[in-house]
Amino acid sequence: MNRISIRDNTFSGVPTQGLTSIPIVIVGVAFVSRMYYADAYSSERVSKPTCWSSDTETPALDVPDDQRQSGRCIDCTQNIRGSGRGTGRACRFVQRIALVLEGDLKTVYQLQLPPTSIFGDAVKGGMPLRAYARYLEARETPFVALVTDMYFDAESNTPKLFFKPVRPLEERELETVKGTMNHEDTAEALTLNITLVEDRNDSPFAVTDGFTIKN
C-alpha cells in the first residue's frame, strides 16, 4: 500500500518529496475511526495504537483485553476533554482517504487525516474534509468528479490540511478514475488494519531443553 505522510508539514510518500500542496482526486473516504496511544506523542511515532475503534462506538474486536480502555467509547476516560494534551481528548479521531495524483490517476495512495484536517470551518477558501464534503454536496458534485488542491494550513503549528476545488475532470480522466474507485487498492486504502508490533526482546521461537539424534 502506498501511504502519504504529513509529518513536518510536508507530503512524503509521493514521487516528488517535500511538497506542501498537491493536486489530487479523492477516490474513496472511510468512516471516521478512533485511536488511542498510551505513549506520549512524537512526530516520529511508529508504534501501533494501544486501543482503537473502527466505528467510534466500541473498541475493535482485535484489541487485546489488557489494552482495551473501555467497553464503549462513550464511557471511556480517554474520550473526555482534557484527557489529552491541553483540552483535547487522549483518544483521537482519524479518517482515511484513498486518493490519486492528478498526473497519475491509477496509483492509489492512503492518507490518514488527523482531527484538525477533518473537522472545522473554512479559512480563506480552504476547508477541512467535512466542510469540503458539505460544500460539494450543496453543489451536487462528488469528490471523484474534480481535481482537489490539498495543502497545509501555514498558520498551524501541527500538520493540518485544507482542501479546495481546482477544476472538473475531463471525460477521459473521469473514466479512468471510475475504474480506480473499484480497484482493490482503493478498498485496502480505506480499511482499518492494525498490525501489532511484537516486543523486540521476545524471540519468535519456542524454548526447548535440547534434542537427540538417532543413528
C-alpha positions in Angstrom: 0.0 0.0 0.0 1.3 3.4 -1.0 1.0 5.8 2.0 1.4 9.5 2.3 2.8 11.1 5.4 2.2 14.7 6.5 4.9 15.0 9.2 6.8 18.3 9.4 4.1 20.0 7.2 5.3 18.3 4.0 4.0 15.5 2.0 6.2 12.3 2.0 5.5 9.1 0.1 4.7 10.8 -3.2 7.1 10.8 -6.2 8.1 14.4 -5.6 9.0 14.8 -1.9 8.8 17.9 0.2 5.7 19.4 -1.3 3.3 21.5 0.7 0.5 21.4 -1.8 -0.6 18.6 -4.3 -3.4 18.3 -6.8 -5.3 15.1 -6.2 -8.5 13.3 -6.9 -10.2 11.7 -3.8 -11.4 8.2 -4.9 -12.7 7.0 -1.5 -13.4 8.1 2.0 -13.6 5.8 5.0 -15.7 6.2 8.1 -14.2 8.2 11.0 -12.2 6.0 13.4 -10.7 6.4 16.8 -7.1 5.7 18.0 -5.6 5.9 21.5 -1.8 5.9 22.2 -0.7 5.3 25.7 2.8 6.6 24.9 3.5 10.3 24.5 3.0 11.7 21.0 6.0 12.1 18.8 6.2 13.3 15.2 8.4 10.2 14.6 5.9 7.8 16.1 6.0 4.4 14.5 4.3 2.4 17.3 0.8 1.0 17.0 -2.1 2.4 18.9 -3.0 0.9 22.3 -6.7 0.9 21.6 -8.8 1.7 18.6 -12.3 1.7 17.1 -13.4 1.5 13.5 -16.9 2.7 14.3 -16.1 5.3 17.0 -18.6 3.4 19.3 -16.8 0.3 20.6 -13.2 -0.8 20.6 -12.3 -3.2 17.7 -12.6 -6.9 18.4 -8.9 -7.4 17.8 -7.9 -5.0 20.6 -6.2 -7.2 23.3 -8.1 -7.4 26.6 -5.2 -5.8 28.5 -5.2 -2.8 26.2 -8.9 -2.2 25.9 -9.7 1.0 27.6 -13.5 0.6 28.0 -16.4 -1.4 26.7 -17.9 1.6 24.9 -16.1 4.6 23.6 -18.7 7.0 25.0 -17.9 5.7 28.5 -14.1 5.8 28.1 -12.0 8.1 30.3 -9.7 8.6 27.3 -12.6 10.2 25.5 -13.0 13.1 28.0 -11.9 16.6 27.2 -8.6 17.3 29.0 -7.5 13.6 28.9 -5.0 14.5 26.2 -2.8 17.5 25.6 -4.4 20.7 26.8 -8.1 20.5 26.5 -8.0 17.7 23.9 -9.0 14.1 24.1 -6.4 11.4 24.5 -8.3 9.2 22.1 -8.3 11.0 18.8 -10.5 10.8 15.7 -8.8 9.8 12.4 -10.1 9.3 8.9 -8.5 7.5 6.0 -9.0 8.7 2.4 -7.9 7.0 -0.8 -6.5 9.4 -3.4 -4.7 9.5 -6.7 -2.5 12.3 -8.1 -3.6 14.5 -10.9 -0.8 13.2 -13.1 -1.3 9.5 -12.3 -5.0 8.5 -11.9 -4.3 4.8 -11.4 -1.9 4.7 -8.5 -3.8 4.7 -5.2 -2.4 6.3 -2.0 -3.7 6.1 1.5 -3.7 9.2 3.7 -4.8 9.2 7.3 -6.2 12.6 8.4 -5.8 14.0 11.9 -8.9 15.5 13.5 -7.9 19.1 12.7 -8.0 18.1 9.0 -11.4 16.5 9.4 -13.4 19.0 11.4 -13.6 22.8 11.5 -14.7 25.7 9.3 -13.4 27.1 6.1 -10.5 29.5 6.2 -9.8 31.7 3.1 -11.3 29.3 0.8 -9.6 26.2 2.3 -11.8 23.6 4.1 -11.2 20.6 6.3 -12.6 17.4 4.8 -16.1 17.5 6.3 -16.6 21.2 5.4 -15.3 20.4 1.9 -17.8 17.5 1.6 -20.7 19.7 2.6 -19.5 22.4 0.1 -19.5 19.8 -2.7 -22.8 18.2 -1.6 -24.5 21.6 -1.8 -23.4 21.8 -5.4 -24.3 18.1 -6.2 -20.6 17.4 -7.0 -18.9 14.2 -5.8 -15.2 14.1 -4.7 -14.3 11.9 -7.7 -15.6 14.4 -10.3 -12.9 17.1 -9.8 -9.3 17.8 -9.1 -8.8 19.0 -5.5 -5.9 21.0 -4.2 -4.7 19.5 -0.9 -2.4 21.8 1.1 -1.1 22.6 4.6 -2.5 25.3 6.8 0.5 27.6 7.0 -0.7 29.1 10.3 -1.0 25.8 12.1 1.9 24.5 14.3 0.8 20.9 13.7 0.1 19.3 10.4 -3.3 20.4 9.3 -4.7 20.0 5.8 -7.2 22.1 3.8 -9.0 21.1 0.6 -10.4 23.3 -2.2 -11.6 22.6 -5.7 -9.4 23.2 -8.7 -11.2 22.0 -11.9 -13.7 19.3 -13.1 -12.2 16.2 -14.6 -12.3 15.7 -18.3 -14.4 12.9 -19.7 -11.4 10.6 -20.3 -10.0 11.3 -16.8 -13.3 10.6 -15.2 -13.5 7.2 -17.0 -10.0 6.3 -15.6 -11.0 7.4 -12.1 -14.2 5.3 -12.2 -12.0 2.2 -12.7 -9.6 3.2 -9.9 -12.6 3.6 -7.5 -13.4 0.0 -7.9 -9.9 -1.3 -7.7 -8.8 -3.5 -4.7 -6.1 -1.0 -3.8 -8.7 1.6 -3.1 -10.6 -0.8 -0.8 -7.4 -1.7 1.0 -6.5 2.0 1.5 -9.9 2.6 3.2 -9.6 -0.5 5.5 -8.5 0.0 9.1 -5.9 -2.7 9.6 -3.9 -2.6 12.8 -0.9 -4.9 13.0 0.5 -5.2 16.5 4.2 -4.8 16.9 5.7 -7.7 18.9 8.1 -7.0 21.8 11.6 -6.7 20.2 13.0 -8.6 23.2 10.8 -11.6 22.6 12.1 -14.5 20.4 9.6 -15.9 17.9 11.0 -19.4 18.6 9.9 -21.7 21.4 12.3 -22.6 24.2 13.4 -26.2 24.2 15.7 -28.3 26.5 17.6 -29.8 23.7 17.4 -32.7 21.3 19.0 -36.0 20.5 20.0 -37.5 17.2 19.3 -41.2 16.5 21.6 -43.0 14.1 
